[in-house]
Amino acid sequence: MTHLREYQKKIIESCIQDLHNKKKSLIVLPTGSGKTVIFSHIIKRLNLKTLIVAHTSDLIQQIKKSVISLNKNEGPPTKVATIQSIYKSSEQFDLIVIDECHRSGAKIYRTLLSNQKHALYLGVTATPFKSPLKILG
């Protein structure tokens, strides 16, 4: 299991609090600061049926490696998918994590999220101001 830095522990606690109180949270950290590790720990702690969405297969592979190594198939299922492969799905999730969420203003993301109204949302990005964050605003 990955040893967490103090700032990562604080972010995890803050995000979990936000998700319980506001049903959404946003993590903004620079590249290489452990965003994937952080949201993997949040997923484990919340223990909800989760969808993790990214826009490239490279990101998907990195995410799968981190989530699988931490969660070891315990708890509710976690699905990792590209936005292109999942946006029309009717499958329901309790938590949706959007990697590179500055892209979430795009129609393809809005299509996915319009079918997931009861879910908690966690956005993750290093560049929060590239486009509107409609779901996290």
N, CA, C and O atoms as CSV, one atom per row, in Angstrom:
chain,resi,resn,atom,element,x,y,z
A,1,MET,N,N,0.847,-1.177,0.000
A,1,MET,CA,C,0.000,0.000,0.000
A,1,MET,C,C,0.892,1.240,0.000
A,1,MET,O,O,1.931,1.270,0.660
A,2,THR,N,N,0.485,2.235,-0.728
A,2,THR,CA,C,1.239,3.464,-0.881
A,2,THR,C,C,1.218,4.268,0.413
A,2,THR,O,O,0.167,4.441,1.030
A,3,HIS,N,N,2.392,4.759,0.818
A,3,HIS,CA,C,2.479,5.638,1.980
A,3,HIS,C,C,2.012,7.029,1.563
A,3,HIS,O,O,2.528,7.609,0.607
A,4,LEU,N,N,1.042,7.550,2.281
A,4,LEU,CA,C,0.490,8.857,1.939
A,4,LEU,C,C,1.271,9.979,2.604
A,4,LEU,O,O,1.717,9.854,3.745
A,5,ARG,N,N,1.430,11.068,1.878
A,5,ARG,CA,C,2.026,12.275,2.442
A,5,ARG,C,C,0.948,13.018,3.233
A,5,ARG,O,O,-0.246,12.788,3.041
A,6,GLU,N,N,1.381,13.903,4.116
A,6,GLU,CA,C,0.428,14.637,4.959
A,6,GLU,C,C,-0.582,15.422,4.129
A,6,GLU,O,O,-1.772,15.416,4.444
A,7,TYR,N,N,-0.128,16.097,3.073
A,7,TYR,CA,C,-1.063,16.878,2.271
A,7,TYR,C,C,-2.093,15.971,1.606
A,7,TYR,O,O,-3.247,16.366,1.438
A,8,GLN,N,N,-1.687,14.753,1.224
A,8,GLN,CA,C,-2.617,13.808,0.613
A,8,GLN,C,C,-3.673,13.356,1.618
A,8,GLN,O,O,-4.851,13.244,1.277
A,9,LYS,N,N,-3.254,13.099,2.853
A,9,LYS,CA,C,-4.196,12.706,3.909
A,9,LYS,C,C,-5.215,13.814,4.151
A,9,LYS,O,O,-6.406,13.544,4.307
A,10,LYS,N,N,-4.751,15.050,4.182
A,10,LYS,CA,C,-5.657,16.181,4.409
A,10,LYS,C,C,-6.652,16.333,3.265
A,10,LYS,O,O,-7.829,16.617,3.488
A,11,ILE,N,N,-6.171,16.142,2.039
A,11,ILE,CA,C,-7.051,16.243,0.872
A,11,ILE,C,C,-8.103,15.134,0.908
A,11,ILE,O,O,-9.273,15.387,0.621
A,12,ILE,N,N,-7.710,13.931,1.252
A,12,ILE,CA,C,-8.655,12.812,1.339
A,12,ILE,C,C,-9.757,13.136,2.342
A,12,ILE,O,O,-10.940,12.976,2.040
A,13,GLU,N,N,-9.376,13.589,3.526
A,13,GLU,CA,C,-10.369,13.921,4.556
A,13,GLU,C,C,-11.285,15.045,4.089
A,13,GLU,O,O,-12.499,14.977,4.283
A,14,SER,N,N,-10.715,16.073,3.479
A,14,SER,CA,C,-11.492,17.213,3.007
A,14,SER,C,C,-12.484,16.794,1.913
A,14,SER,O,O,-13.642,17.210,1.930
A,15,CYS,N,N,-12.031,15.983,0.978
A,15,CYS,CA,C,-12.903,15.520,-0.110
A,15,CYS,C,C,-14.032,14.653,0.416
A,15,CYS,O,O,-15.178,14.799,-0.011
A,16,ILE,N,N,-13.727,13.763,1.326
A,16,ILE,CA,C,-14.776,12.908,1.891
A,16,ILE,C,C,-15.821,13.765,2.599
A,16,ILE,O,O,-17.020,13.519,2.472
A,17,GLN,N,N,-15.368,14.763,3.338
A,17,GLN,CA,C,-16.296,15.690,4.005
A,17,GLN,C,C,-17.155,16.422,2.970
A,17,GLN,O,O,-18.373,16.511,3.126
A,18,ASP,N,N,-16.528,16.944,1.919
A,18,ASP,CA,C,-17.272,17.624,0.849
A,18,ASP,C,C,-18.308,16.702,0.208
A,18,ASP,O,O,-19.445,17.107,-0.032
A,19,LEU,N,N,-17.909,15.470,-0.063
A,19,LEU,CA,C,-18.821,14.533,-0.713
A,19,LEU,C,C,-20.024,14.213,0.178
A,19,LEU,O,O,-21.143,14.062,-0.312
A,20,HIS,N,N,-19.790,14.111,1.473
A,20,HIS,CA,C,-20.904,13.864,2.398
A,20,HIS,C,C,-21.813,15.082,2.512
A,20,HIS,O,O,-23.034,14.941,2.582
A,21,ASN,N,N,-21.224,16.277,2.532
A,21,ASN,CA,C,-22.005,17.503,2.755
A,21,ASN,C,C,-22.562,18.114,1.478
A,21,ASN,O,O,-23.702,18.578,1.460
A,22,LYS,N,N,-21.772,18.121,0.410
A,22,LYS,CA,C,-22.135,18.845,-0.809
A,22,LYS,C,C,-22.380,17.942,-2.007
A,22,LYS,O,O,-22.866,18.395,-3.044
A,23,LYS,N,N,-22.045,16.662,-1.865
A,23,LYS,CA,C,-22.209,15.663,-2.927
A,23,LYS,C,C,-21.245,15.849,-4.101
A,23,LYS,O,O,-21.372,15.171,-5.120
A,24,LYS,N,N,-20.282,16.766,-3.961
A,24,LYS,CA,C,-19.268,16.935,-5.000
A,24,LYS,C,C,-18.013,17.531,-4.380
A,24,LYS,O,O,-18.061,18.205,-3.351
A,25,SER,N,N,-16.887,17.265,-5.037
A,25,SER,CA,C,-15.613,17.811,-4.580
A,25,SER,C,C,-14.672,17.899,-5.778
A,25,SER,O,O,-14.860,17.231,-6.795
A,26,LEU,N,N,-13.669,18.733,-5.627
A,26,LEU,CA,C,-12.702,18.962,-6.696
A,26,LEU,C,C,-11.298,18.917,-6.120
A,26,LEU,O,O,-10.997,19.591,-5.134
A,27,ILE,N,N,-10.444,18.121,-6.739
A,27,ILE,CA,C,-9.030,18.058,-6.366
A,27,ILE,C,C,-8.242,18.739,-7.475
A,27,ILE,O,O,-8.314,18.338,-8.636
A,28,VAL,N,N,-7.487,19.773,-7.110
A,28,VAL,CA,C,-6.615,20.468,-8.059
A,28,VAL,C,C,-5.196,20.372,-7.519
A,28,VAL,O,O,-4.863,20.981,-6.502
A,29,LEU,N,N,-4.370,19.604,-8.206
A,29,LEU,CA,C,-2.978,19.420,-7.813
A,29,LEU,C,C,-2.118,19.328,-9.064
A,29,LEU,O,O,-2.604,18.923,-10.120
A,30,PRO,N,N,-0.843,19.702,-8.957
A,30,PRO,CA,C,0.034,19.613,-10.125
A,30,PRO,C,C,0.294,18.165,-10.550
A,30,PRO,O,O,0.114,17.231,-9.768
A,31,THR,N,N,0.710,18.007,-11.776
A,31,THR,CA,C,1.104,16.704,-12.306
A,31,THR,C,C,2.171,16.099,-11.397
A,31,THR,O,O,3.103,16.785,-10.977
A,32,GLY,N,N,2.026,14.807,-11.097
A,32,GLY,CA,C,3.009,14.105,-10.288
A,32,GLY,C,C,2.793,14.215,-8.788
A,32,GLY,O,O,3.629,13.746,-8.016
A,33,SER,N,N,1.700,14.819,-8.356
A,33,SER,CA,C,1.481,15.008,-6.917
A,33,SER,C,C,0.624,13.905,-6.291
A,33,SER,O,O,0.350,13.949,-5.092
A,34,GLY,N,N,0.202,12.930,-7.076
A,34,GLY,CA,C,-0.496,11.782,-6.522
A,34,GLY,C,C,-2.009,11.855,-6.560
A,34,GLY,O,O,-2.675,11.311,-5.680
A,35,LYS,N,N,-2.556,12.510,-7.552
A,35,LYS,CA,C,-4.018,12.621,-7.635
A,35,LYS,C,C,-4.677,11.244,-7.741
A,35,LYS,O,O,-5.698,10.995,-7.099
A,36,THR,N,N,-4.106,10.362,-8.536
A,36,THR,CA,C,-4.679,9.024,-8.712
A,36,THR,C,C,-4.633,8.237,-7.408
A,36,THR,O,O,-5.593,7.550,-7.059
A,37,VAL,N,N,-3.533,8.335,-6.698
A,37,VAL,CA,C,-3.413,7.670,-5.396
A,37,VAL,C,C,-4.452,8.228,-4.425
A,37,VAL,O,O,-5.089,7.475,-3.688
A,38,ILE,N,N,-4.616,9.538,-4.428
A,38,ILE,CA,C,-5.586,10.172,-3.532
A,38,ILE,C,C,-6.993,9.675,-3.827
A,38,ILE,O,O,-7.696,9.245,-2.912
A,39,PHE,N,N,-7.418,9.725,-5.093
A,39,PHE,CA,C,-8.800,9.298,-5.341
A,39,PHE,C,C,-8.974,7.794,-5.172
A,39,PHE,O,O,-10.084,7.337,-4.899
A,40,SER,N,N,-7.906,7.012,-5.328
A,40,SER,CA,C,-8.002,5.576,-5.042
A,40,SER,C,C,-8.300,5.343,-3.563
A,40,SER,O,O,-9.083,4.459,-3.216
A,41,HIS,N,N,-7.680,6.130,-2.699
A,41,HIS,CA,C,-7.939,6.023,-1.260
A,41,HIS,C,C,-9.355,6.495,-0.912
A,41,HIS,O,O,-10.011,5.919,-0.044
A,42,ILE,N,N,-9.813,7.530,-1.583
A,42,ILE,CA,C,-11.181,8.017,-1.350
A,42,ILE,C,C,-12.184,6.935,-1.735
A,42,ILE,O,O,-13.145,6.686,-1.006
A,43,ILE,N,N,-11.962,6.294,-2.876
A,43,ILE,CA,C,-12.842,5.213,-3.328
A,43,ILE,C,C,-12.880,4.095,-2.289
A,43,ILE,O,O,-13.946,3.584,-1.948
A,44,LYS,N,N,-11.720,3.731,-1.802
A,44,LYS,CA,C,-11.648,2.651,-0.805
A,44,LYS,C,C,-12.402,3.036,0.459
A,44,LYS,O,O,-13.154,2.229,1.006
A,45,ARG,N,N,-12.208,4.256,0.921
A,45,ARG,CA,C,-12.864,4.712,2.159
A,45,ARG,C,C,-14.376,4.813,2.003
A,45,ARG,O,O,-15.113,4.428,2.911
A,46,LEU,N,N,-14.851,5.321,0.872
A,46,LEU,CA,C,-16.293,5.499,0.698
A,46,LEU,C,C,-17.018,4.182,0.444
A,46,LEU,O,O,-18.179,4.026,0.822
A,47,ASN,N,N,-16.327,3.230,-0.199
A,47,ASN,CA,C,-16.880,1.894,-0.409
A,47,ASN,C,C,-18.216,1.933,-1.163
A,47,ASN,O,O,-19.195,1.312,-0.750
A,48,LEU,N,N,-18.233,2.675,-2.277
A,48,LEU,CA,C,-19.426,2.829,-3.105
A,48,LEU,C,C,-19.180,2.265,-4.500
A,48,LEU,O,O,-18.036,2.148,-4.939
A,49,LYS,N,N,-20.244,1.924,-5.179
A,49,LYS,CA,C,-20.131,1.516,-6.589
A,49,LYS,C,C,-19.643,2.736,-7.369
A,49,LYS,O,O,-20.312,3.769,-7.405
A,50,THR,N,N,-18.471,2.606,-7.994
A,50,THR,CA,C,-17.765,3.762,-8.546
A,50,THR,C,C,-17.480,3.609,-10.030
A,50,THR,O,O,-17.179,2.522,-10.524
A,51,LEU,N,N,-17.584,4.735,-10.719
A,51,LEU,CA,C,-17.148,4.858,-12.106
A,51,LEU,C,C,-16.031,5.884,-12.146
A,51,LEU,O,O,-16.190,7.002,-11.656
A,52,ILE,N,N,-14.906,5.508,-12.724
A,52,ILE,CA,C,-13.807,6.442,-12.949
A,52,ILE,C,C,-13.720,6.663,-14.449
A,52,ILE,O,O,-13.601,5.710,-15.220
A,53,VAL,N,N,-13.779,7.928,-14.859
A,53,VAL,CA,C,-13.805,8.277,-16.274
A,53,VAL,C,C,-12.564,9.095,-16.619
A,53,VAL,O,O,-12.173,10.001,-15.884
A,54,ALA,N,N,-11.964,8.760,-17.734
A,54,ALA,CA,C,-10.839,9.537,-18.278
A,54,ALA,C,C,-11.023,9.594,-19.790
A,54,ALA,O,O,-11.879,8.909,-20.350
A,55,HIS,N,N,-10.213,10.414,-20.439
A,55,HIS,CA,C,-10.421,10.595,-21.877
A,55,HIS,C,C,-9.400,9.866,-22.749
A,55,HIS,O,O,-9.536,9.871,-23.972
A,56,THR,N,N,-8.383,9.239,-22.157
A,56,THR,CA,C,-7.412,8.483,-22.969
A,56,THR,C,C,-7.148,7.108,-22.362
A,56,THR,O,O,-7.264,6.920,-21.151
A,57,SER,N,N,-6.793,6.151,-23.217
A,57,SER,CA,C,-6.485,4.818,-22.709
A,57,SER,C,C,-5.218,4.794,-21.871
A,57,SER,O,O,-5.087,3.929,-21.005
A,58,ASP,N,N,-4.279,5.706,-22.092
A,58,ASP,CA,C,-3.086,5.778,-21.242
A,58,ASP,C,C,-3.475,6.102,-19.801
A,58,ASP,O,O,-2.984,5.478,-18.861
A,59,LEU,N,N,-4.357,7.078,-19.641
A,59,LEU,CA,C,-4.833,7.418,-18.293
A,59,LEU,C,C,-5.592,6.252,-17.679
A,59,LEU,O,O,-5.445,5.970,-16.490
A,60,ILE,N,N,-6.397,5.580,-18.479
A,60,ILE,CA,C,-7.163,4.436,-17.986
A,60,ILE,C,C,-6.233,3.364,-17.431
A,60,ILE,O,O,-6.490,2.824,-16.355
A,61,GLN,N,N,-5.163,3.050,-18.143
A,61,GLN,CA,C,-4.220,2.026,-17.679
A,61,GLN,C,C,-3.553,2.431,-16.371
A,61,GLN,O,O,-3.410,1.604,-15.470
A,62,GLN,N,N,-3.149,3.680,-16.255
A,62,GLN,CA,C,-2.534,4.179,-15.019
A,62,GLN,C,C,-3.526,4.084,-13.855
A,62,GLN,O,O,-3.167,3.655,-12.758
A,63,ILE,N,N,-4.747,4.478,-14.099
A,63,ILE,CA,C,-5.779,4.446,-13.058
A,63,ILE,C,C,-6.064,3.016,-12.631
A,63,ILE,O,O,-6.131,2.734,-11.434
A,64,LYS,N,N,-6.234,2.110,-13.583
A,64,LYS,CA,C,-6.522,0.712,-13.252
A,64,LYS,C,C,-5.434,0.129,-12.362
A,64,LYS,O,O,-5.725,-0.568,-11.390
A,65,LYS,N,N,-4.186,0.414,-12.695
A,65,LYS,CA,C,-3.067,-0.111,-11.919
A,65,LYS,C,C,-3.141,0.379,-10.477
A,65,LYS,O,O,-2.959,-0.406,-9.547
A,66,SER,N,N,-3.403,1.657,-10.287
A,66,SER,CA,C,-3.459,2.242,-8.949
A,66,SER,C,C,-4.660,1.744,-8.160
A,66,SER,O,O,-4.522,1.360,-6.999
A,67,VAL,N,N,-5.825,1.745,-8.771
A,67,VAL,CA,C,-7.051,1.357,-8.074
A,67,VAL,C,C,-7.024,-0.125,-7.728
A,67,VAL,O,O,-7.387,-0.505,-6.615
A,68,ILE,N,N,-6.604,-0.956,-8.655
A,68,ILE,CA,C,-6.564,-2.398,-8.413
A,68,ILE,C,C,-5.558,-2.733,-7.322
A,68,ILE,O,O,-5.839,-3.570,-6.465
A,69,SER,N,N,-4.391,-2.097,-7.338
A,69,SER,CA,C,-3.385,-2.405,-6.332
A,69,SER,C,C,-3.838,-1.993,-4.938
A,69,SER,O,O,-3.488,-2.654,-3.960
A,70,LEU,N,N,-4.599,-0.929,-4.829
A,70,LEU,CA,C,-5.055,-0.468,-3.521
A,70,LEU,C,C,-6.294,-1.232,-3.053
A,70,LEU,O,O,-6.367,-1.636,-1.892
A,71,ASN,N,N,-7.249,-1.431,-3.928
A,71,ASN,CA,C,-8.533,-1.983,-3.513
A,71,ASN,C,C,-8.642,-3.500,-3.634
A,71,ASN,O,O,-9.527,-4.096,-3.018
A,72,LYS,N,N,-7.786,-4.127,-4.394
A,72,LYS,CA,C,-7.700,-5.592,-4.506
A,72,LYS,C,C,-9.068,-6.269,-4.605
A,72,LYS,O,O,-9.329,-7.281,-3.955
A,73,ASN,N,N,-9.935,-5.679,-5.440
A,73,ASN,CA,C,-11.262,-6.251,-5.711
A,73,ASN,C,C,-12.128,-6.418,-4.462
A,73,ASN,O,O,-13.001,-7.285,-4.427
A,74,GLU,N,N,-11.894,-5.589,-3.432
A,74,GLU,CA,C,-12.736,-5.612,-2.236
A,74,GLU,C,C,-13.828,-4.567,-2.380
A,74,GLU,O,O,-13.650,-3.557,-3.061
A,75,GLY,N,N,-14.945,-4.814,-1.741
A,75,GLY,CA,C,-16.019,-3.835,-1.733
A,75,GLY,C,C,-16.793,-3.803,-3.037
A,75,GLY,O,O,-16.642,-4.682,-3.885
A,76,PRO,N,N,-17.633,-2.768,-3.190
A,76,PRO,CA,C,-18.439,-2.631,-4.418
A,76,PRO,C,C,-17.550,-2.492,-5.654
A,76,PRO,O,O,-16.384,-2.111,-5.553
A,77,PRO,N,N,-18.114,-2.804,-6.816
A,77,PRO,CA,C,-17.310,-2.747,-8.035
A,77,PRO,C,C,-16.886,-1.327,-8.406
A,77,PRO,O,O,-17.608,-0.359,-8.170
A,78,THR,N,N,-15.710,-1.236,-8.984
A,78,THR,CA,C,-15.208,0.010,-9.539
A,78,THR,C,C,-14.962,-0.225,-11.015
A,78,THR,O,O,-14.214,-1.123,-11.401
A,79,LYS,N,N,-15.603,0.598,-11.836
A,79,LYS,CA,C,-15.434,0.499,-13.285
A,79,LYS,C,C,-14.559,1.663,-13.728
A,79,LYS,O,O,-14.773,2.804,-13.318
A,80,VAL,N,N,-13.583,1.368,-14.559
A,80,VAL,CA,C,-12.699,2.388,-15.129
A,80,VAL,C,C,-12.919,2.371,-16.632
A,80,VAL,O,O,-12.778,1.331,-17.275
A,81,ALA,N,N,-13.269,3.537,-17.196
A,81,ALA,CA,C,-13.630,3.558,-18.615
A,81,ALA,C,C,-13.303,4.906,-19.242
A,81,ALA,O,O,-13.255,5.934,-18.567
A,82,THR,N,N,-13.081,4.872,-20.537
A,82,THR,CA,C,-12.953,6.141,-21.255
A,82,THR,C,C,-14.349,6.744,-21.395
A,82,THR,O,O,-15.349,6.027,-21.439
A,83,ILE,N,N,-14.397,8.043,-21.463
A,83,ILE,CA,C,-15.667,8.727,-21.631
A,83,ILE,C,C,-16.351,8.274,-22.916
A,83,ILE,O,O,-17.575,8.154,-22.966
A,84,GLN,N,N,-15.559,8.025,-23.950
A,84,GLN,CA,C,-16.117,7.616,-25.241
A,84,GLN,C,C,-16.838,6.270,-25.158
A,84,GLN,O,O,-17.797,6.034,-25.894
A,85,SER,N,N,-16.379,5.385,-24.263
A,85,SER,CA,C,-16.973,4.049,-24.180
A,85,SER,C,C,-18.135,3.968,-23.191
A,85,SER,O,O,-18.878,2.987,-23.209
A,86,ILE,N,N,-18.310,4.960,-22.340
A,86,ILE,CA,C,-19.285,4.839,-21.257
A,86,ILE,C,C,-20.388,5.892,-21.280
A,86,ILE,O,O,-21.383,5.738,-20.571
A,87,TYR,N,N,-20.250,6.944,-22.061
A,87,TYR,CA,C,-21.143,8.092,-21.899
A,87,TYR,C,C,-22.614,7.789,-22.167
A,87,TYR,O,O,-23.478,8.509,-21.666
A,88,LYS,N,N,-22.927,6.753,-22.936
A,88,LYS,CA,C,-24.324,6.415,-23.212
A,88,LYS,C,C,-24.856,5.313,-22.303
A,88,LYS,O,O,-26.010,4.907,-22.441
A,89,SER,N,N,-24.049,4.832,-21.392
A,89,SER,CA,C,-24.443,3.726,-20.526
A,89,SER,C,C,-25.589,4.127,-19.603
A,89,SER,O,O,-25.662,5.266,-19.140
A,90,SER,N,N,-26.465,3.188,-19.348
A,90,SER,CA,C,-27.548,3.424,-18.392
A,90,SER,C,C,-27.216,2.841,-17.022
A,90,SER,O,O,-28.001,2.977,-16.084
A,91,GLU,N,N,-26.053,2.190,-16.901
A,91,GLU,CA,C,-25.642,1.647,-15.605
A,91,GLU,C,C,-25.505,2.788,-14.602
A,91,GLU,O,O,-24.968,3.848,-14.922
A,92,GLN,N,N,-25.993,2.562,-13.392
A,92,GLN,CA,C,-25.975,3.597,-12.357
A,92,GLN,C,C,-24.803,3.389,-11.396
A,92,GLN,O,O,-24.438,2.261,-11.067
A,93,PHE,N,N,-24.227,4.510,-10.957
A,93,PHE,CA,C,-23.099,4.497,-10.036
A,93,PHE,C,C,-23.400,5.421,-8.858
A,93,PHE,O,O,-24.189,6.359,-8.971
A,94,ASP,N,N,-22.760,5.139,-7.736
A,94,ASP,CA,C,-22.933,5.969,-6.543
A,94,ASP,C,C,-21.883,7.078,-6.469
A,94,ASP,O,O,-22.121,8.133,-5.881
A,95,LEU,N,N,-20.732,6.829,-7.066
A,95,LEU,CA,C,-19.639,7.809,-7.092
A,95,LEU,C,C,-19.068,7.840,-8.500
A,95,LEU,O,O,-18.788,6.797,-9.091
A,96,ILE,N,N,-18.898,9.042,-9.030
A,96,ILE,CA,C,-18.257,9.200,-10.338
A,96,ILE,C,C,-17.038,10.082,-10.160
A,96,ILE,O,O,-17.133,11.213,-9.683
A,97,VAL,N,N,-15.888,9.544,-10.552
A,97,VAL,CA,C,-14.627,10.272,-10.505
A,97,VAL,C,C,-14.267,10.629,-11.943
A,97,VAL,O,O,-14.195,9.759,-12.810
A,98,ILE,N,N,-14.043,11.916,-12.183
A,98,ILE,CA,C,-13.678,12.364,-13.523
A,98,ILE,C,C,-12.247,12.876,-13.485
A,98,ILE,O,O,-11.961,13.934,-12.926
A,99,ASP,N,N,-11.349,12.094,-14.099
A,99,ASP,CA,C,-9.960,12.515,-14.209
A,99,ASP,C,C,-9.868,13.553,-15.332
A,99,ASP,O,O,-10.573,13.449,-16.336
A,100,GLU,N,N,-9.013,14.533,-15.162
A,100,GLU,CA,C,-8.907,15.640,-16.116
A,100,GLU,C,C,-10.272,16.323,-16.260
A,100,GLU,O,O,-10.751,16.560,-17.369
A,101,CYS,N,N,-10.876,16.630,-15.126
A,101,CYS,CA,C,-12.270,17.106,-15.127
A,101,CYS,C,C,-12.445,18.488,-15.743
A,101,CYS,O,O,-13.578,18.934,-15.928
A,102,HIS,N,N,-11.363,19.171,-16.063
A,102,HIS,CA,C,-11.529,20.439,-16.783
A,102,HIS,C,C,-12.193,20.204,-18.144
A,102,HIS,O,O,-12.637,21.152,-18.792
A,103,ARG,N,N,-12.260,18.949,-18.572
A,103,ARG,CA,C,-12.933,18.599,-19.827
A,103,ARG,C,C,-14.424,18.326,-19.627
A,103,ARG,O,O,-15.143,18.096,-20.600
A,104,SER,N,N,-14.891,18.347,-18.389
A,104,SER,CA,C,-16.254,17.895,-18.089
A,104,SER,C,C,-17.352,18.815,-18.608
A,104,SER,O,O,-18.527,18.454,-18.541
A,105,GLY,N,N,-17.008,19.985,-19.121
A,105,GLY,CA,C,-18.005,20.852,-19.731
A,105,GLY,C,C,-18.424,20.400,-21.118
A,105,GLY,O,O,-19.399,20.909,-21.672
A,106,ALA,N,N,-17.692,19.446,-21.682
A,106,ALA,CA,C,-18.007,18.950,-23.032
A,106,ALA,C,C,-19.318,18.160,-23.033
A,106,ALA,O,O,-19.687,17.542,-22.034
A,107,LYS,N,N,-19.999,18.192,-24.149
A,107,LYS,CA,C,-21.307,17.543,-24.291
A,107,LYS,C,C,-21.267,16.065,-23.930
A,107,LYS,O,O,-22.213,15.559,-23.326
A,108,ILE,N,N,-20.211,15.371,-24.282
A,108,ILE,CA,C,-20.112,13.935,-24.023
A,108,ILE,C,C,-20.149,13.649,-22.515
A,108,ILE,O,O,-20.756,12.669,-22.083
A,109,TYR,N,N,-19.500,14.507,-21.716
A,109,TYR,CA,C,-19.536,14.359,-20.254
A,109,TYR,C,C,-20.917,14.711,-19.715
A,109,TYR,O,O,-21.430,14.037,-18.822
A,110,ARG,N,N,-21.514,15.762,-20.254
A,110,ARG,CA,C,-22.851,16.167,-19.802
A,110,ARG,C,C,-23.872,15.067,-20.077
A,110,ARG,O,O,-24.800,14.865,-19.295
A,111,THR,N,N,-23.696,14.358,-21.193
A,111,THR,CA,C,-24.584,13.241,-21.508
A,111,THR,C,C,-24.486,12.159,-20.437
A,111,THR,O,O,-25.501,11.670,-19.942
A,112,LEU,N,N,-23.269,11.795,-20.089
A,112,LEU,CA,C,-23.065,10.793,-19.036
A,112,LEU,C,C,-23.698,11.252,-17.726
A,112,LEU,O,O,-24.466,10.514,-17.108
A,113,LEU,N,N,-23.375,12.460,-17.311
A,113,LEU,CA,C,-23.808,12.931,-15.995
A,113,LEU,C,C,-25.306,13.170,-15.906
A,113,LEU,O,O,-25.879,13.101,-14.818
A,114,SER,N,N,-25.940,13.448,-17.022
A,114,SER,CA,C,-27.393,13.654,-16.991
A,114,SER,C,C,-28.129,12.374,-16.620
A,114,SER,O,O,-29.271,12.425,-16.161
A,115,ASN,N,N,-27.485,11.225,-16.816
A,115,ASN,CA,C,-28.075,9.936,-16.447
A,115,ASN,C,C,-27.634,9.462,-15.063
A,115,ASN,O,O,-27.987,8.361,-14.642
A,116,GLN,N,N,-26.869,10.283,-14.362
A,116,GLN,CA,C,-26.299,9.886,-13.069
A,116,GLN,C,C,-26.622,10.926,-11.989
A,116,GLN,O,O,-25.742,11.315,-11.220
A,117,LYS,N,N,-27.840,11.360,-11.933
A,117,LYS,CA,C,-28.215,12.488,-11.078
A,117,LYS,C,C,-28.052,12.224,-9.581
A,117,LYS,O,O,-27.846,13.175,-8.827
A,118,HIS,N,N,-28.134,10.992,-9.127
A,118,HIS,CA,C,-28.032,10.723,-7.689
A,118,HIS,C,C,-26.583,10.507,-7.231
A,118,HIS,O,O,-26.324,10.440,-6.029
A,119,ALA,N,N,-25.649,10.398,-8.157
A,119,ALA,CA,C,-24.262,10.066,-7.821
A,119,ALA,C,C,-23.542,11.232,-7.141
A,119,ALA,O,O,-23.896,12.398,-7.314
A,120,LEU,N,N,-22.528,10.876,-6.367
A,120,LEU,CA,C,-21.571,11.849,-5.856
A,120,LEU,C,C,-20.547,12.073,-6.963
A,120,LEU,O,O,-20.248,11.155,-7.728
A,121,TYR,N,N,-20.004,13.295,-7.054
A,121,TYR,CA,C,-19.036,13.616,-8.110
A,121,TYR,C,C,-17.721,14.074,-7.501
A,121,TYR,O,O,-17.693,14.922,-6.608
A,122,LEU,N,N,-16.626,13.495,-8.003
A,122,LEU,CA,C,-15.283,13.921,-7.618
A,122,LEU,C,C,-14.520,14.249,-8.893
A,122,LEU,O,O,-14.286,13.378,-9.731
A,123,GLY,N,N,-14.138,15.505,-9.028
A,123,GLY,CA,C,-13.349,15.935,-10.168
A,123,GLY,C,C,-11.883,16.035,-9.780
A,123,GLY,O,O,-11.553,16.421,-8.659
A,124,VAL,N,N,-11.008,15.684,-10.713
A,124,VAL,CA,C,-9.569,15.696,-10.469
A,124,VAL,C,C,-8.893,16.344,-11.675
A,124,VAL,O,O,-9.153,15.967,-12.818
A,125,THR,N,N,-8.024,17.320,-11.413
A,125,THR,CA,C,-7.331,17.988,-12.508
A,125,THR,C,C,-6.098,18.736,-12.007
A,125,THR,O,O,-5.971,19.042,-10.821
A,126,ALA,N,N,-5.205,19.019,-12.933
A,126,ALA,CA,C,-4.088,19.913,-12.659
A,126,ALA,C,C,-4.356,21.288,-13.263
A,126,ALA,O,O,-3.656,22.252,-12.955
A,127,THR,N,N,-5.359,21.375,-14.114
A,127,THR,CA,C,-5.650,22.622,-14.837
A,127,THR,C,C,-7.134,22.940,-14.757
A,127,THR,O,O,-7.866,22.651,-15.703
A,128,PRO,N,N,-7.603,23.527,-13.655
A,128,PRO,CA,C,-9.050,23.665,-13.449
A,128,PRO,C,C,-9.741,24.716,-14.298
A,128,PRO,O,O,-10.971,24.736,-14.343
A,129,PHE,N,N,-9.012,25.585,-14.970
A,129,PHE,CA,C,-9.673,26.693,-15.646
A,129,PHE,C,C,-9.615,26.629,-17.165
A,129,PHE,O,O,-9.777,27.657,-17.823
A,130,LYS,N,N,-9.389,25.456,-17.738
A,130,LYS,CA,C,-9.362,25.335,-19.201
A,130,LYS,C,C,-10.742,25.487,-19.807
A,130,LYS,O,O,-10.886,26.075,-20.879
A,131,SER,N,N,-11.758,24.966,-19.136
A,131,SER,CA,C,-13.137,25.100,-19.613
A,131,SER,C,C,-14.061,25.090,-18.394
A,131,SER,O,O,-13.621,24.736,-17.300
A,132,PRO,N,N,-15.292,25.459,-18.552
A,132,PRO,CA,C,-16.224,25.506,-17.420
A,132,PRO,C,C,-16.389,24.148,-16.763
A,132,PRO,O,O,-16.459,23.123,-17.441
A,133,LEU,N,N,-16.450,24.146,-15.456
A,133,LEU,CA,C,-16.702,22.918,-14.692
A,133,LEU,C,C,-18.171,22.894,-14.319
A,133,LEU,O,O,-18.532,23.186,-13.179
A,134,LYS,N,N,-18.996,22.556,-15.251
A,134,LYS,CA,C,-20.432,22.631,-15.055
A,134,LYS,C,C,-20.931,21.783,-13.903
A,134,LYS,O,O,-21.828,22.213,-13.177
A,135,ILE,N,N,-20.375,20.576,-13.706
A,135,ILE,CA,C,-20.900,19.733,-12.648
A,135,ILE,C,C,-20.314,20.095,-11.299
A,135,ILE,O,O,-20.901,19.766,-10.268
A,136,LEU,N,N,-19.189,20.755,-11.279
A,136,LEU,CA,C,-18.514,21.003,-10.012
A,136,LEU,C,C,-18.575,22.458,-9.584
A,136,LEU,O,O,-18.074,22.805,-8.514
A,137,GLY,N,N,-19.178,23.316,-10.397
A,137,GLY,CA,C,-19.183,24.744,-10.147
A,137,GLY,C,C,-19.965,25.188,-8.958
A,137,GLY,O,O,-20.024,26.383,-8.670
